[in-house]
């Protein structure tokens, strides 16, 4: 049996898609614990997760999806960590591929695959026109596409909760500065669902500000 992998799903009001996401993880048939971090949902997200055998961790006050990832890390029992969005779907066999790639070479501390955008079936044709997607798979600075050795967080710390988006870019930069190598594989691990209320779409202005700040810091550290 493979080492335990902690799959962390930060979510708020995710009853529309979370069942499909969890079943996609369970179908991987790997040694996993699924930690659903609920950020004060007002729907039945927690009940769905519990019924599917997940461990549910609840915030008493809303803290955001980055804090949710950190809550999951602190409670994770696995040797490896994978973040996963509640609305995305992991492709069949993807988790084993990520695990095999990461454990085959001890010089790497994380492995990064690609994601593929796809339109949620509940999107109207008009919504699709207003939500263009990338036709080709792309490298995932995204959940569901990066498997990480949990020990990394003991050295570089947790994710930066002062940003709403882009925390993975900052985290990857910290890995680089600390000499932790990331292995890139040309493989699609996850389908990224595009729907009417994607977090990135609804927080686009803040997202661009965060990315700009993180990139400036990255360039400064390289000087």
Secondary structure per residue as TSV (DSSP state, phi and psi in degrees):
chain	resnum	aa	ss	phi	psi
A	1	X	-	360.0	142.4
A	2	X	-	-71.7	162.9
A	3	X	-	-61.1	154.9
A	4	X	-	-66.1	133.5
A	5	X	E	-113.5	124.6
A	6	X	E	-92.5	114.7
A	7	X	E	-99.0	119.6
A	8	X	E	-109.4	123.1
A	9	X	E	-118.4	100.5
A	10	X	E	-80.0	136.1
A	11	X	E	-155.8	149.9
A	12	X	S	-140.6	123.8
A	13	X	S	52.3	57.4
A	14	X	-	-107.8	22.1
A	15	X	T	-64.3	-18.8
A	16	X	T	-68.8	-33.3
A	17	X	T	-130.6	-11.0
A	18	X	H	-65.7	-31.6
A	19	X	H	-60.8	-43.7
A	20	X	H	-64.4	-38.9
A	21	X	H	-64.9	-46.4
A	22	X	H	-64.2	-43.2
A	23	X	H	-63.2	-32.6
A	24	X	H	-64.9	-35.5
A	25	X	H	-73.2	-44.6
A	26	X	H	-61.0	-33.4
A	27	X	T	-69.5	-11.7
A	28	X	T	-68.5	-21.1
A	29	X	-	56.2	43.9
A	30	X	S	-113.7	169.9
A	31	X	S	-80.8	95.6
A	32	X	E	-128.8	155.7
A	33	X	E	-121.8	133.3
A	34	X	E	-106.5	115.6
A	35	X	E	-104.6	109.4
A	36	X	E	-95.5	116.6
A	37	X	E	-100.8	105.9
A	38	X	E	-89.8	124.0
A	39	X	-	-100.5	60.6
A	40	X	S	64.3	50.4
A	41	X	-	-65.0	149.1
A	42	X	S	-108.6	6.9
A	43	X	S	-114.5	-159.1
A	44	X	S	-100.0	32.5
A	45	X	H	-53.2	-48.7
A	46	X	H	-62.0	-41.2
A	47	X	H	-64.9	-41.5
A	48	X	H	-60.5	-47.0
A	49	X	H	-62.9	-44.4
A	50	X	H	-63.9	-40.2
A	51	X	H	-64.5	-23.8
A	52	X	T	-95.7	9.7
A	53	X	T	86.5	13.3
A	54	X	-	-82.5	156.3
A	55	X	E	-87.2	125.6
A	56	X	E	-106.7	124.5
A	57	X	E	-111.5	130.4
A	58	X	E	-117.8	133.6
A	59	X	-	-81.8	139.6
A	60	X	S	-77.5	-28.1
A	61	X	S	-133.0	151.6
A	62	X	-	-60.8	131.8
A	63	X	-	-126.3	-13.5
A	64	X	-	98.0	165.9
A	65	X	H	-73.6	-27.5
A	66	X	H	-68.9	-45.6
A	67	X	H	-60.6	-34.4
A	68	X	H	-61.9	-39.3
A	69	X	H	-64.2	-42.6
A	70	X	H	-64.8	-39.5
A	71	X	H	-58.1	-41.4
A	72	X	H	-65.9	-43.2
A	73	X	H	-58.9	-44.5
A	74	X	H	-64.4	-23.8
A	75	X	H	-103.6	-2.6
A	76	X	-	-72.2	137.4
A	77	X	-	-102.9	-8.0
A	78	X	S	-78.3	160.6
A	79	X	S	-78.5	-22.1
A	80	X	E	-127.4	153.3
A	81	X	E	-127.5	136.9
A	82	X	E	-133.9	125.5
A	83	X	E	-88.1	145.3
A	84	X	-	-144.9	131.2
A	85	X	-	-76.2	150.7
A	86	X	T	-70.3	-16.3
A	87	X	T	-107.8	2.7
A	88	X	-	-101.3	168.1
A	89	X	E	-132.0	124.7
A	90	X	E	-78.6	135.6
A	91	X	-	-73.8	152.4
A	92	X	T	-56.9	129.5
A	93	X	T	79.3	0.4
A	94	X	H	-67.4	-41.3
A	95	X	H	-66.4	-37.9
A	96	X	H	-64.4	-40.4
A	97	X	H	-62.8	-45.3
A	98	X	H	-61.0	-45.3
A	99	X	H	-63.0	-46.9
A	100	X	H	-62.3	-40.9
A	101	X	H	-65.8	-40.2
A	102	X	H	-74.3	-38.1
A	103	X	H	-83.8	-7.8
A	104	X	T	-80.9	-13.4
A	105	X	-	-145.4	110.0
A	106	X	T	-70.2	-7.2
A	107	X	T	-78.3	-11.6
A	108	X	E	-103.4	146.1
A	109	X	E	-115.1	-5.3
A	110	X	E	-158.1	156.4
A	111	X	E	-129.1	136.7
A	112	X	E	-120.3	126.3
A	113	X	E	-109.1	-166.4
A	114	X	E	-107.5	162.0
A	115	X	E	-121.5	158.9
A	116	X	E	-127.3	122.1
A	117	X	E	-68.1	145.7
A	118	X	E	-152.1	147.9
A	119	X	E	-78.5	130.1
A	120	X	-	-63.4	138.1
A	121	X	T	-58.7	-20.6
A	122	X	T	-86.6	2.8
A	123	X	-	-80.1	137.6
A	124	X	-	-78.8	165.5
A	125	X	H	-61.7	-36.1
A	126	X	H	-66.0	-40.9
A	127	X	H	-66.1	-35.6
A	128	X	H	-63.5	-39.2
A	129	X	H	-63.2	-33.3
A	130	X	T	-89.9	1.2
A	131	X	S	-132.4	70.6
A	132	X	-	-62.6	143.8
A	133	X	-	-120.5	162.5
A	134	X	-	-79.6	130.0
A	135	X	S	-72.3	-31.1
A	136	X	S	-105.8	151.8
A	137	X	-	-60.5	153.5
A	138	X	E	-142.5	158.3
A	139	X	E	-60.6	136.3
A	140	X	-	-93.6	96.2
A	141	X	S	-84.0	47.5
A	142	X	S	-133.5	159.2
A	143	X	T	-68.0	150.3
A	144	X	T	85.8	-4.8
A	145	X	S	-124.6	-3.1
A	146	X	E	-127.8	119.8
A	147	X	E	-104.3	131.3
A	148	X	E	-127.1	141.3
A	149	X	E	-72.2	127.3
A	150	X	T	-61.4	-27.7
A	151	X	H	-61.3	-21.9
A	152	X	H	-58.3	-39.7
A	153	X	H	-67.8	-22.9
A	154	X	H	-67.9	-25.6
A	155	X	H	-95.1	-47.4
A	156	X	H	-99.5	-3.3
A	157	X	-	85.1	-173.4
A	158	X	S	-88.0	-178.6
A	159	X	-	-74.9	152.9
A	160	X	-	-78.3	109.6
A	161	X	T	-80.7	-2.0
A	162	X	T	-81.3	-9.6
A	163	X	-	-110.4	147.5
A	164	X	S	-87.0	-35.3
A	165	X	S	-139.1	161.5
A	166	X	-	88.1	5.3
A	167	X	H	-65.2	-28.4
A	168	X	H	-69.5	-34.7
A	169	X	H	-63.3	-46.6
A	170	X	H	-62.5	-43.1
A	171	X	H	-61.7	-42.4
A	172	X	H	-63.8	-38.5
A	173	X	H	-63.3	-41.1
A	174	X	H	-64.7	-36.5
A	175	X	H	-61.4	-45.7
A	176	X	H	-61.0	-44.0
A	177	X	H	-64.8	-27.2
A	178	X	T	-95.8	7.2
A	179	X	T	78.3	17.2
A	180	X	-	-88.9	115.7
A	181	X	E	-81.2	142.5
A	182	X	E	-114.5	129.5
A	183	X	E	-94.2	127.2
A	184	X	E	-100.3	132.3
A	185	X	E	-124.8	138.0
A	186	X	E	-83.2	79.2
A	187	X	E	-154.6	136.1
A	188	X	E	-89.9	115.6
A	189	X	E	-97.0	-29.4
A	190	X	E	-142.0	142.7
A	191	X	E	-92.6	120.2
A	192	X	E	-91.9	110.2
A	193	X	E	-72.4	128.4
A	194	X	E	-103.7	118.7
A	195	X	-	-139.3	-173.8
A	196	X	T	-72.9	-16.3
A	197	X	T	-131.0	34.5
A	198	X	-	-53.6	140.1
A	199	X	H	-58.2	-43.3
A	200	X	H	-63.6	-34.9
A	201	X	H	-71.7	-41.0
A	202	X	H	-79.1	-11.7
A	203	X	T	-123.9	35.5
A	204	X	H	-64.5	-41.5
A	205	X	H	-62.2	-48.1
A	206	X	H	-62.8	-37.5
A	207	X	H	-59.4	-48.5
A	208	X	H	-63.3	-39.2
A	209	X	H	-63.5	-44.0
A	210	X	H	-63.3	-45.6
A	211	X	H	-60.1	-43.9
A	212	X	H	-61.2	-43.8
A	213	X	H	-63.7	-43.5
A	214	X	H	-66.4	-41.1
A	215	X	H	-66.8	-37.4
A	216	X	H	-61.8	-42.5
A	217	X	H	-65.0	-38.4
A	218	X	H	-63.8	-44.4
A	219	X	H	-64.8	-38.1
A	220	X	H	-63.6	-41.0
A	221	X	H	-69.3	-22.4
A	222	X	H	-84.5	-12.4
A	223	X	-	-73.8	360.0
